[in-house]
Amino acid sequence: MRIHVHRTGGFAGVDRRAEINTADRPDAADWQTLAERAVATAHTEPPVGVPDGFSYQITVDGNTVYCSDPRLTAEQRTLITRVMKEGA
């Protein structure tokens, strides 16, 4: 499974991207469960965010969804944080 996160916005307006491929990871099943839960409640179109807030585009195996601060679910926040930390 390929998970790509693109973050835009924030006070400085800096774009950040990260991607992870879970195919060869021993925790691939955990990533899959987290990704499925995170995208289940996301939007198919970019939602209206708040001034200086972050907006996210999450792509899982070619399917893209959108979410934004401050209305991230716990699963979305966890997935975004993990991909940004571990992704290259």
C-alpha distance (Angstrom), angle and dihedral (degrees) to the residues before:
residue distance angle dihedral
M1 . . .
R2 3.79 . .
I3 3.79 116.7 .
H4 3.80 119.3 -171.5
V5 3.82 124.3 -175.7
H6 3.80 123.6 -167.5
R7 3.81 115.6 -171.8
T8 3.80 121.4 -166.5
G9 3.78 135.0 172.7
G10 3.76 127.9 30.0
F11 3.77 127.0 135.3
A12 3.82 93.6 -60.4
G13 3.81 95.4 37.9
V14 3.80 93.1 -131.8
D15 3.81 118.3 161.8
R16 3.77 117.1 -137.7
R17 3.80 128.7 -174.7
A18 3.78 133.2 -173.1
E19 3.78 134.7 169.6
I20 3.76 135.7 -169.2
N21 3.78 131.3 -168.9
T22 3.79 110.6 -152.0
A23 3.82 96.8 -173.6
D24 3.81 96.9 105.8
R25 3.78 98.4 31.0
P26 3.80 121.9 111.1
D27 3.82 88.9 -138.2
A28 3.83 94.7 52.1
A29 3.82 92.6 121.2
D30 3.82 90.7 55.3
W31 3.82 90.7 50.5
Q32 3.80 90.7 49.0
T33 3.80 93.0 51.3
L34 3.80 92.0 47.3
A35 3.81 92.8 47.2
E36 3.81 92.9 48.9
R37 3.80 91.4 51.4
A38 3.81 93.1 44.9
V39 3.79 95.7 52.0
A40 3.81 95.0 40.7
T41 3.81 92.3 76.9
A42 3.81 98.7 32.6
H43 3.81 126.0 105.2
T44 3.78 127.8 -103.5
E45 3.82 89.3 -142.5
P46 3.82 127.0 43.0
P47 3.83 108.7 -87.9
V48 3.79 123.3 -137.1
G49 3.78 107.6 -92.8
V50 3.76 132.5 -165.0
P51 3.82 126.8 -93.9
D52 3.81 110.7 -78.6
G53 3.81 90.8 3.9
F54 3.77 125.4 129.5
S55 3.79 123.7 -105.7
Y56 3.78 121.3 -159.0
Q57 3.76 136.1 -154.5
I58 3.80 111.4 -163.1
T59 3.78 119.0 -168.4
V60 3.79 119.6 -171.0
D61 3.79 115.1 -175.4
G62 3.81 91.7 -26.9
N63 3.83 97.4 -44.9
T64 3.80 112.3 114.5
V65 3.81 128.3 -156.5
Y66 3.80 133.2 169.9
C67 3.79 137.6 -137.8
S68 3.80 137.2 161.3
D69 3.77 143.7 -159.1
P70 2.94 133.0 -63.2
R71 3.80 93.3 23.4
L72 3.80 100.4 59.4
T73 3.77 118.7 135.3
A74 3.80 118.3 -128.2
E75 3.81 89.4 -105.7
Q76 3.81 93.0 50.5
R77 3.80 91.8 49.2
T78 3.81 91.9 48.1
L79 3.81 93.6 47.4
I80 3.81 93.2 47.1
T81 3.81 92.2 47.6
R82 3.80 93.7 48.4
V83 3.81 94.8 46.5
M84 3.81 92.2 46.8
K85 3.82 90.5 48.6
E86 3.83 99.3 43.0
G87 3.79 102.2 25.5
A88 3.74 124.5 95.5
